[in-house]
Amino acid sequence: MKYLTFIITAAVLLSGCVEIPLAPGADQVRITRSAAEVAACRAVGNIEKISGGTWDDKQRQMKNQAVGLGGNVIFNTMTGLDPSGVVYRCP
């Protein structure tokens, strides 16, 4: 029984160490809270609240979704601890 408890505990602890990989092009996506930075851009979609994981994981998920929507800038509309936003395609 102690061995099983050890295995489960180790699996839970190690699962938190896995980073979410960035999709191709996601490293070029910017996140902003400034409306002026997206004033001349075209909105291409929304990102609903991202929950779970570290702050870095949440940012990676947002950037991956932005690339999937064809955007390169995320206007962060976060309320509380879970980020959300509007994805824009900017020149």
N, C-alpha and C positions, 0 to 999 in steps of 0.2 A: 504494500500500500504506500509506503514512503517513497519507493522508486517511482510509482505512478504519479504521485504528487510532485516529485522533483521534475519529471518529464513535462508535466502540464505547466508548471511554473516557468521552466526554462523556455518552453515554446511561446508562452505569452510574453515574456520579457524580450525574447529575440524578435518576435514579430513586430515590435515597435521600432526596430532598427532598420527596417526596409524602407528605402527612399522611393518615392514615386518618380519614375523616370520622366524626363521631358520629351514630348513629341518633337519630331524634326521641325525646326522653326520656332518653337516655343521660347527658346532662349532670347529671341528678338522681340518678344512681346513686353510692352511696358505697362505698369500699373500706376494709375494716377488718381488723385482725389481733386484735381483742379479741372473745373469745367472749361476753363479757357484753353486747356491743352487739347480738347476734343471738339471745340467750337466749329472748326472747319472740316470735321471728319464725318463720315457716313456711318450711322448705327447699323450693325449687322446681326445683332442678337443680344440675348440676355443670359446671364449666369445666375442661376438660383443659388440659394445659400449652400455653401460647402461646409460640412461639419465633419468632425473626426480628424484625427491626425494632428501633427504639429502645424505651426503657422507656415513653415516652409512647404509642407505637404499641400496645404490649402492653396498656397500661391502657385505651386506646380500644377495642381488640378485646374485652377482658373486659367493659367496660360495655355494648357493643353486644350481646354474647351474653346478658348479664343481662336487658336489656330484652326480647330475644326470648323468654326463659324466663318473663317476667312478674315479674322481681325488681327490687328497688330497693337492695339491699345485697349486697356480695360479701365473704364471709369468706375472706381470702387465705390459702391453705395452701401458699404457694410454698416449694419446696425447690430450691436451686440458683439459676440465673439466669432460669428460665422460670416465670412466675407461673401458678398454677392456683387454683381455689377452689370454694366452695359458694355458690350464689346463694340469697338469702333474699328473701321478701316480708315487709316489716316495716310495722307500723301508722304 
